[in-house]
Amino acid sequence: MDLTGVDTVDTATAAHLLGLISALRLLGAEGIITGIRPTVAQTVVSLGLDLSRVTTCANLREGLRLCIRRMHAQDSGRERGRGGLAG
């Protein structure tokens, strides 16, 4: 989720974001939050919300890079599990 354009969040919005991340985990996926502005970060901290288990990246570009690196790592692991490339 890219929050680059979000200037402020209230308690309900922050709770919904964390609920969405939890729902994604239940489905076997991982939610990554990108582009958290300082004001949003301050609000999250002041509300006492715990983002320690949530992957965050400074911006959307870094979030996409992280996803691509993880996909490549998974593909490499699958190839090793099959004994290398077929050919």
Contacts in CASP RR format, 6 or more apart in sequence:
PFRMAT RR
TARGET T0000
AUTHOR 0000-0000-0000
METHOD contacts of the structure
MODEL  1
MDLTGVDTVDTATAAHLLGLISALRLLGAEGIITGIRPTVAQTVVSLGLD
LSRVTTCANLREGLRLCIRRMHAQDSGRERGRGGLAG
1 17 0 8 1.000
1 20 0 8 1.000
1 31 0 8 1.000
1 32 0 8 1.000
1 33 0 8 1.000
1 34 0 8 1.000
2 34 0 8 1.000
2 35 0 8 1.000
2 60 0 8 1.000
3 33 0 8 1.000
3 34 0 8 1.000
3 35 0 8 1.000
3 36 0 8 1.000
3 37 0 8 1.000
3 40 0 8 1.000
4 34 0 8 1.000
4 35 0 8 1.000
4 37 0 8 1.000
4 59 0 8 1.000
4 60 0 8 1.000
5 37 0 8 1.000
6 37 0 8 1.000
6 40 0 8 1.000
7 37 0 8 1.000
7 39 0 8 1.000
7 40 0 8 1.000
8 39 0 8 1.000
8 40 0 8 1.000
8 43 0 8 1.000
9 17 0 8 1.000
9 40 0 8 1.000
9 43 0 8 1.000
9 44 0 8 1.000
10 43 0 8 1.000
11 47 0 8 1.000
14 43 0 8 1.000
14 44 0 8 1.000
14 47 0 8 1.000
14 49 0 8 1.000
15 49 0 8 1.000
17 33 0 8 1.000
18 49 0 8 1.000
18 51 0 8 1.000
18 54 0 8 1.000
20 31 0 8 1.000
21 31 0 8 1.000
21 33 0 8 1.000
21 54 0 8 1.000
24 30 0 8 1.000
24 31 0 8 1.000
25 31 0 8 1.000
30 55 0 8 1.000
31 54 0 8 1.000
31 55 0 8 1.000
32 54 0 8 1.000
32 55 0 8 1.000
32 56 0 8 1.000
32 57 0 8 1.000
32 63 0 8 1.000
32 66 0 8 1.000
32 67 0 8 1.000
33 51 0 8 1.000
33 54 0 8 1.000
33 55 0 8 1.000
33 56 0 8 1.000
33 57 0 8 1.000
34 56 0 8 1.000
34 57 0 8 1.000
34 58 0 8 1.000
34 59 0 8 1.000
34 60 0 8 1.000
34 62 0 8 1.000
34 63 0 8 1.000
35 56 0 8 1.000
35 57 0 8 1.000
35 58 0 8 1.000
35 59 0 8 1.000
35 60 0 8 1.000
36 44 0 8 1.000
36 56 0 8 1.000
44 51 0 8 1.000
55 66 0 8 1.000
57 63 0 8 1.000
57 66 0 8 1.000
79 85 0 8 1.000
END
